[in-house]
Amino acid sequence: MNYLAQNIKYLRRKHQLTQQRLADQLAVKRALIGSYEEGRATPKIQVMQQLAQLFKLSLDELIGTNLEKMPSSLLPKSNGPGQILSVVVTPDNEERIPIVPVKAAAGYLSGYADPEYVGELPHFYMPIPELSRNRTYRVFQLNGDSMLPVAPGAYVFCEYLVDLDELKEGQTYVLITRDEGLVYKRVYIKENNELLLKSDNPEYEAYRIPISSVLELWRAKGVLSFELPLPEFPGTAHISTVLSEMKEEIRKLREG
């Protein structure tokens, strides 16, 4: 028996994916996802292979097994860059933006792939053009001063990267890693399948981590901070210039 249509719908809802989000990952139009789920259209073999790979199933399981009746403990679990991401959606299938405050950062490492945990995080919707409705976003609150002038406690708006191929060297990212936990750094790709992580604060040394240790990768899009900037004071270069001009004026006065 062919269970393809109901399996696609079941898997999408189980992993809390919107139809648009799944369409983006398969590089098809959103309307096609609805057609697949309702049985009005059959995915091309290439799309079925993508679905099987995405949900870590064989084609036989995707098509011929009623996954809704399979014990959840037997279903494959996916996580990490390029894999299934837990998101928050409204009853109208609108994706929300979860916030990971400092106090939740430690728990996020163990709960990032759990839809229930992610669903319990505070979340919101922000209808601004800089945040595309076709992408998935998350907000992380920073702890520490390694990325000054971005202050501790600031909130970083981030866009989820499905694949490491989307990474652009030298930009800032929030990384969820097995060993380091949640970090915010400038990222560079190095040899031997490693990433070089650099802080903007020169007091912190750069270090490397294996790419395989990265569980999630989020590209920073913007920062929200409630620490207002202090008044600017003259820099040392400016003061030095002023002193030199004063010395020159005094010299002229003495010679005159």
Backbone torsions as a table, in degrees:
resi	resn	phi	psi	omega
1	MET	NA	146.3	-178.0
2	ASN	-94.7	114.1	179.4
3	TYR	-107.5	15.1	-171.6
4	LEU	-55.8	-50.2	-175.6
5	ALA	-60.1	-51.0	-177.3
6	GLN	-70.6	-28.9	177.6
7	ASN	-68.1	-39.5	178.6
8	ILE	-62.1	-45.1	-179.8
9	LYS	-65.0	-42.6	-178.9
10	TYR	-64.3	-46.4	-178.6
11	LEU	-65.3	-40.2	179.4
12	ARG	-62.1	-45.6	-179.0
13	ARG	-70.5	-36.5	-179.9
14	LYS	-60.7	-38.2	-179.3
15	HIS	-95.6	10.9	175.5
16	GLN	53.5	47.4	175.9
17	LEU	-99.8	136.7	171.0
18	THR	-74.6	162.0	176.3
19	GLN	-61.5	-36.9	179.2
20	GLN	-65.8	-41.1	-179.3
21	ARG	-64.2	-43.2	178.3
22	LEU	-66.2	-39.7	178.3
23	ALA	-61.2	-40.4	179.3
24	ASP	-61.9	-41.6	-178.1
25	GLN	-70.9	-25.0	179.5
26	LEU	-97.7	-5.4	-178.8
27	ALA	59.9	44.6	175.2
28	VAL	-129.1	170.5	178.2
29	LYS	-75.6	148.5	-178.1
30	ARG	-58.7	-37.7	-178.2
31	ALA	-59.6	-30.0	179.7
32	LEU	-66.4	-35.2	179.0
33	ILE	-61.1	-44.0	176.6
34	GLY	-60.2	-40.1	179.2
35	SER	-65.9	-39.4	178.2
36	TYR	-63.9	-44.6	-175.5
37	GLU	-69.3	-28.7	180.0
38	GLU	-93.3	-1.3	178.2
39	GLY	76.5	13.3	-179.8
40	ARG	-83.7	-13.9	178.0
41	ALA	-147.3	151.2	178.4
42	THR	-110.4	128.6	179.9
43	PRO	-60.6	148.3	172.5
44	LYS	-64.3	158.4	-177.1
45	ILE	-57.7	-35.7	178.9
46	GLN	-62.9	-40.9	179.5
47	VAL	-68.5	-38.5	178.0
48	MET	-64.0	-37.9	177.3
49	GLN	-65.5	-38.3	176.8
50	GLN	-63.9	-42.5	179.0
51	LEU	-62.1	-45.0	-179.7
52	ALA	-61.6	-42.6	179.3
53	GLN	-67.5	-41.0	-178.5
54	LEU	-61.4	-42.3	-176.9
55	PHE	-98.9	9.7	176.9
56	LYS	55.6	52.9	178.0
57	LEU	-127.3	161.4	169.5
58	SER	-84.8	161.3	177.2
59	LEU	-60.9	-37.5	179.0
60	ASP	-61.3	-41.6	178.7
61	GLU	-67.8	-40.6	-178.6
62	LEU	-63.8	-38.2	-174.3
63	ILE	-94.5	-42.4	-169.0
64	GLY	-104.7	1.2	-179.1
65	THR	-115.6	133.8	175.5
66	ASN	-80.0	95.4	-173.3
67	LEU	-67.7	-24.1	179.6
68	GLU	-65.3	-27.6	-178.3
69	LYS	-95.5	-1.4	177.8
70	MET	-82.5	134.5	177.4
71	PRO	-54.6	135.8	-176.2
72	SER	-59.3	-27.3	-179.6
73	SER	-68.5	-18.8	-179.2
74	LEU	-94.0	-10.5	179.5
75	LEU	-78.2	141.3	179.8
76	PRO	-67.8	146.9	176.7
77	LYS	-109.0	141.1	-178.8
78	SER	-124.1	145.9	173.4
79	ASN	-163.7	173.2	178.6
80	GLY	91.8	169.2	-179.7
81	PRO	-54.5	131.5	179.0
82	GLY	86.0	0.3	-177.6
83	GLN	-112.4	-171.9	-177.8
84	ILE	-68.1	135.0	-178.9
85	LEU	-115.2	131.5	175.8
86	SER	-74.2	129.1	179.9
87	VAL	-130.8	169.4	177.7
88	VAL	-108.9	125.5	179.2
89	VAL	-126.7	150.8	176.9
90	THR	-83.6	169.0	174.9
91	PRO	-58.0	-22.8	177.9
92	ASP	-89.6	11.7	176.7
93	ASN	70.2	26.1	176.1
94	GLU	-94.5	130.1	-178.1
95	GLU	-79.9	137.0	179.3
96	ARG	-104.9	170.7	-178.9
97	ILE	-110.8	108.5	178.0
98	PRO	-74.4	152.1	176.4
99	ILE	-113.1	130.9	176.9
100	VAL	-109.5	93.4	179.9
101	PRO	-71.3	166.6	-178.6
102	VAL	-53.3	-43.5	-176.0
103	LYS	-67.2	-16.1	179.5
104	ALA	-101.6	-3.1	-173.9
105	ALA	-61.8	-41.9	-178.7
106	ALA	-64.6	-42.1	179.5
107	GLY	-70.6	-24.2	-178.3
108	TYR	-63.7	-33.1	-178.4
109	LEU	-61.3	-35.2	179.4
110	SER	-94.4	-16.9	-175.6
111	GLY	-112.3	1.3	-173.5
112	TYR	-59.5	-28.7	-178.1
113	ALA	-95.4	0.6	-177.8
114	ASP	-95.3	112.9	-178.9
115	PRO	-56.4	-35.5	-179.5
116	GLU	-66.9	-43.0	179.0
117	TYR	-63.0	-48.8	-179.6
118	VAL	-61.6	-37.6	180.0
119	GLY	-65.9	-23.4	179.9
120	GLU	-85.9	-10.7	177.1
121	LEU	-70.2	149.5	174.2
122	PRO	-60.2	142.4	-177.7
123	HIS	-147.0	161.9	-175.2
124	PHE	-155.7	176.7	176.3
125	TYR	-127.2	133.6	-179.6
126	MET	-127.6	102.4	-176.7
127	PRO	-83.4	72.6	177.5
128	ILE	-122.4	150.1	-174.2
129	PRO	-64.2	-24.0	-179.6
130	GLU	-69.0	-18.2	178.8
131	LEU	-111.7	102.8	-177.1
132	SER	-68.6	142.5	177.8
133	ARG	-73.0	-10.5	-179.1
134	ASN	-92.7	2.5	179.6
135	ARG	-120.9	164.9	178.6
136	THR	-108.3	134.6	-175.0
137	TYR	-124.5	157.6	174.9
138	ARG	-148.5	150.0	179.2
139	VAL	-114.8	126.1	179.9
140	PHE	-116.0	131.6	175.7
141	GLN	-88.9	132.7	-175.0
142	LEU	-84.6	147.8	175.9
143	ASN	-127.2	125.2	-179.3
144	GLY	101.1	170.0	-172.9
145	ASP	-113.8	21.8	-175.3
146	SER	-70.3	-16.4	-178.3
147	MET	-115.4	27.7	174.1
148	LEU	-54.2	140.5	17.8
149	PRO	-84.2	2.3	172.3
150	VAL	-71.4	116.0	-169.2
151	ALA	-78.2	153.6	172.8
152	PRO	-57.2	140.0	-178.7
153	GLY	92.2	-10.0	178.4
154	ALA	-69.2	155.3	179.3
155	TYR	-106.4	124.9	-178.8
156	VAL	-103.5	120.7	176.4
157	PHE	-82.3	125.6	-173.3
158	CYS	-128.6	150.6	177.8
159	GLU	-110.2	130.8	-177.0
160	TYR	-71.8	134.9	175.3
161	LEU	-101.0	120.4	179.8
162	VAL	-70.7	-33.9	-173.7
163	ASP	-137.0	144.9	178.2
164	LEU	-63.8	-18.9	177.5
165	ASP	-63.4	-20.1	179.4
166	GLU	-79.9	-9.3	-176.3
167	LEU	-69.3	132.4	177.4
168	LYS	-112.4	121.1	-174.2
169	GLU	-60.4	140.8	176.8
170	GLY	88.1	-9.0	176.9
171	GLN	-86.3	165.8	-178.4
172	THR	-94.1	140.3	-177.1
173	TYR	-140.3	150.5	165.5
174	VAL	-96.8	125.0	179.6
175	LEU	-115.0	136.4	171.6
176	ILE	-104.0	114.2	-174.1
177	THR	-123.4	155.4	-179.0
178	ARG	-64.0	-40.4	-172.9
179	ASP	-95.8	-36.4	-175.0
180	GLU	-94.4	-14.4	-174.7
181	GLY	76.9	-135.2	-178.6
182	LEU	-96.6	120.4	179.6
183	VAL	-133.2	152.0	177.3
184	TYR	-122.4	113.7	-174.0
185	LYS	-148.2	168.9	165.2
186	ARG	-84.2	136.9	-170.4
187	VAL	-118.9	137.1	176.6
188	TYR	-132.5	138.8	178.3
189	ILE	-86.7	128.4	-180.0
190	LYS	-117.8	177.0	178.9
191	GLU	-72.0	172.8	179.1
192	ASN	62.0	31.0	177.0
193	ASN	55.2	46.2	178.4
194	GLU	-122.8	156.8	173.1
195	LEU	-114.0	139.0	174.1
196	LEU	-98.4	123.7	-178.7
197	LEU	-108.1	124.4	-178.4
198	LYS	-120.2	142.0	174.4
199	SER	-93.5	152.1	173.9
200	ASP	-78.9	-22.3	176.2
201	ASN	-81.1	114.7	-175.2
202	PRO	-63.5	-11.0	179.4
203	GLU	-74.5	-12.9	-179.3
204	TYR	-104.9	133.8	179.5
205	GLU	-81.8	147.9	175.4
206	ALA	-73.1	154.9	177.9
207	TYR	-149.4	165.5	-177.3
208	ARG	-112.8	149.4	174.0
209	ILE	-136.4	151.2	176.3
210	PRO	-71.0	140.7	178.3
211	ILE	-57.2	-34.0	-177.4
212	SER	-64.1	-16.9	-179.6
213	SER	-84.7	-7.3	-177.9
214	VAL	-82.0	121.6	-179.7
215	LEU	-94.3	-39.0	175.8
216	GLU	-141.7	149.3	179.1
217	LEU	-132.9	124.4	-175.9
218	TRP	-126.1	123.7	178.9
219	ARG	-85.2	127.5	-179.8
220	ALA	-67.7	134.5	179.1
221	LYS	-113.3	-28.1	-177.7
222	GLY	-174.5	168.6	-175.9
223	VAL	-130.9	136.9	173.0
224	LEU	-115.6	120.6	-178.5
225	SER	-130.4	142.7	177.1
226	PHE	-104.9	13.8	174.9
227	GLU	-100.4	106.9	-176.3
228	LEU	-73.5	145.0	-178.0
229	PRO	-67.3	146.5	177.0
230	LEU	-82.2	159.6	177.5
231	PRO	-60.0	145.1	-180.0
232	GLU	-78.4	138.7	176.9
233	PHE	-110.5	151.8	-179.7
234	PRO	-56.8	134.8	178.3
235	GLY	-74.4	167.3	-178.4
236	THR	-63.1	-34.5	-179.7
237	ALA	-64.2	-41.1	-179.8
238	HIS	-65.9	-43.2	-180.0
239	ILE	-62.4	-41.7	179.4
240	SER	-61.2	-40.8	179.1
241	THR	-63.9	-43.1	179.5
242	VAL	-62.4	-43.1	-179.9
243	LEU	-63.9	-39.8	178.8
244	SER	-63.4	-40.7	178.6
245	GLU	-65.7	-38.5	178.4
246	MET	-64.8	-42.1	178.3
247	LYS	-61.6	-39.4	-179.9
248	GLU	-66.4	-39.7	178.4
249	GLU	-64.8	-40.8	179.5
250	ILE	-64.9	-40.9	178.3
251	ARG	-60.6	-42.5	-179.9
252	LYS	-64.9	-38.9	179.7
253	LEU	-64.2	-41.7	180.0
254	ARG	-66.4	-40.5	-179.4
255	GLU	-71.6	-28.5	-178.9
256	GLY	-76.4	NA	NA
